[in-house]
Amino acid sequence: MTETKKSLQIQKTYEALFALEDLREIFRQSLPTGLDDLQQEEFSNTIAKIKSTILDLEKGEGSAACIRIGNLEPRTREEEFINIHPIQAAGRLTPEARKAIISYGDGYSTCDHCRKPFRLDRITRPPIEEFHQDLAKFLNMDQARVVPGARRGFQAVTQSLVEKGDSVIVSSLAHYTEFLAVEVAGGVVREVALNEKNIVTAEATAQKIEDVKHESGELPKLIMIDHFDYQFANEHDVYGIGKVAKDYGIPFLYNGAYTVGVMPVDGRKIGADFIVGSGHKSMASAAPSGVLATTDEWAPKLFRTTQMVGDLTGRKFGVKEVENMGCTLMGATLLSMIASFPRVKERTAAWDEEVQKSNYFMEQFLRIQGSKVLSQWPRKHTLTKVDTTGSFDVVARSHKRRGFFFSDELKDRGIIGEFAGATRTWKLNTFGQSWDQIKYTCEAFLDIASKYGLNIN
């Protein structure tokens, strides 16, 4: 299949999908008794259009129609290219999730059968309550909730545990949302120093606890550490840190934004009191989505219900959870997570192969003289920070397009997702690629290097 033919077929696929949505709208505007004459005519015309489009799609012929959605262009990057974007790879939706969004895209679609006690995690149709139970089991924790992104999980924990002036231990590679979660609760972040390999160790965490205790006279209220950080995707000693937390009696929040949904995560084994994951980063879910899990020990505090009473009406809403603002992740975002969950569970069992693919790519990448891996080596994750100052940036210095030459060359070969114009330090993620795609990507990088006279070992 030529690139032109494939591109046209992708366009035709969207054209057919959008026409089917027009067909749905005819039904939505009709009476329960059926279509009127005008609607029937519109229905027939739309069916004819779909048939014509499907014929063009099958043959790879015809001309691409305008398929803009108002002033929006359809997003076709996942169909047209291999996407190595550092934060998009593991959030790519499964077919099931895309179908769920089509079906449950309406605002309060999860609330069709909401009954007492009128709370999201208690809805049984669709099976949202069951999904919450499955999530807890998946992470080997006692209770779980869905939240609008990992950041809201951090916030729920800090607002439950941290008071003004309290210290919270974080990594020196902590994500900015961890800082914000501490700040919104009135706390103070205290960063654990990295070792020479940019790793947070249990020993360094214990030392930071002692420093805080010596300076303030009190222990930190919370330890919040990433398993794999977002800057290098290095693996930090969360198991050792979990033991340190238990020894000091300090609750431990395990940040699994880059692990929950791509690799096995066992909260009990880690020693975590709280687990936070990202649906749109690592669970093949629409944004914003995330998970928050805890133990029965902390659940009453984290998932406390409102005690507020109206002074005029006497109204109270005792079943609503305060940190979750009553109900959190509604509609298509939640249903996309539920629909993807069976595949997500399956793919965590194949994590070793995903890391193997990442290392294979990096081995080929390092053949290009002057290229470096700044993350842990060998890789333990599919997200990697690289340095091409000594390779592709050498070309960029004299190229009329500067660093954008590299983006151009990759795109010409059907690869996107690198930071446009970056030829010094940048990140990429190989998660979810087949072996054929991995090998193709390797060949593309080597081919670009060869084209511009870079030495290949």
Beta strands, then each sheet from edge to edge (+ up, - down):
strand 1: 82-83
strand 2: 143-147
strand 3: 167-171
strand 4: 188-192
strand 5: 222-226
strand 6: 252-256
strand 7: 274-278
strand 8: 290-294
strand 9: 372-373
strand 10: 383-387
strand 11: 415-416
strand 12: 425-429
sheet 1: 1+ 11+
sheet 2: 2+ 8- 7+ 6+ 5+ 3+ 4+
sheet 3: 9+ 10- 12+
end
